[in-house]
Amino acid sequence: MIFITILLSSFHLFSQDKIDLEFLEILNQHRKELQLPQLVYDDKISKVMTEHVHLMAERYRRLGHTDFASRCTQIQEHFKVDGWCGENVAAGQENAEQVFWAWYYSRGHRKIMESPWPTHIGIVKEKNEFDRIFWGIFLFQKEE
């Protein structure tokens, strides 16, 4: 975490407690309405996603899914499970509700959020020096 703190000197990572609970609450309510399993927050998954979101916020990486397979492999190795992986990224939404609806109205992103396979989620939100907020969620199937 020290490396990330130094690297992010001009950026602001939001309090994980607030954003995880806010977005996760909205997503899990939606999943409950669809009779899908509730997702459990996992700090390790968020940490894997943090670098990707940071690079997008810094504009070193375009908004997208660069190195998605690598993040999936890291998480699979950590949990020692060859589980399903899914990821959504976004930029510009001011809060958890806005990003939820942005992903909801995008067919591919909605498919990730409504997948029946994931059991765990990591969530990252970062504001860059221009006050633009970048979001990332990573969903993973921990149990077989």
N, C-alpha and C positions, 0 to 999 in steps of 0.2 A: 504494500500500500504506500510505502514511502516513495517508491519510484513514480507512482501515479501522481502523488501529491506534488512532487517537484515538477513533473512533466506538465501538469495542469495549472501552473502558476497564474496564468492569465484567464483561466476558465473557472466556472463554478459548477461543481457537481452538487445536485440537490440532495437533501437529506433522504437517504434510502427509506427510512421509516415511513415518511409521509407519502412518497410517490408509489412505493410498492403497495402499500395498503389501499391507496386511492384507486390506482389503475386495476389492481388485482380484484378489488371489491366490485368494480364495474364489470370486468370481464367474467368473474365467477358468477355474478348475478345473471348475466346473459347466458352463460353455459348452463346454469341451473334451469333457466326457462326452456332450454333445448334438451334438458335431461342428459347433459354431458357431465363427466366427472369434473369435480372442482380441482383447480390447479393449486399446488403448494409452492410458495416462494422458496427459492434456493439461492443463497448468497454466492456460492461457487459459480453458478451459471451466470449471475449478474457480473461477477468479476471477469469472466471470460468475455462477456459482451462489452465491457467498459472500454477496452482499447479500441474496438471497432467504432463505437459511437464517438469516442474522443477524436479519432482520426478524421471522421466525417465533419465533426464540429470545427476542427482546425483547418478544414479544407485541404488536407493532405490526401484525402480519399473522397471520391464521389459518393453521393448518397446511393446506397445499393448494398449488395450482398457479397462483396469481395471477401474471399477467404472463408466463406460459409462452411465449406467442408472441413476446414481446419478447426474451426470452433466446435463443430459437431464431434469431430474426433477427440478433441481435448476433453469434452464433457463425457463422451462415452468411456474414455480411458479412466477418467476420475471416478465414475460410478461403476466401472467394470461391467457395463451393460451395453450391448449393441442396440441401443434404443433409437426410436424415431426422433428426428430433429426438425424444428421449424423456426423461422425467424421473420420478424417484421421490423422495418426501420421507417422513420418519418422525420420530417423537419418542419418547424414553423408553428406547430400547434402549441397553444399556451398552457393547456392543462390536460389531465388524464381523460376527461370526457371528450374533449375535442379530438385527441389522437385516437381514442376508441372509435368514434364515429367516422373519422377519416379512413381507418382500416376497415370498418364495417362496410362502407360503401365502395370498397375496392374488392372485386371478386377474389383475387388471389390472396390478399391479406386477410380477408374474412374467412377464407377456407382454412388458413393457418389457425386463426383464433377459434374456429368451430371444429377443429379436428378432434375426433374421439380418442386419439392415442396418447397425447401428452398427459403427464401427471405432475410435472414441475415446470416452473417458469423463473426466468431471471429478467429483471427490468432495469433499464438504465435511462437516465434523463440528464442531459448536459446542456448548459447555456454557454454559447461562445461569447467572444468579446463584442460582437455586434448585437447581443441580446437575442439571438436566434436560438431556439430550443431544438435539440436533436433527441430523438427517442429510439430506443431499441428494446425489443422483447425477444427472448429466446425460449422456446418451448421444447421440452424433452420428455421422452417416455422412459422413466426410471424403472418402473416395474414391468415385467413381461406379462 
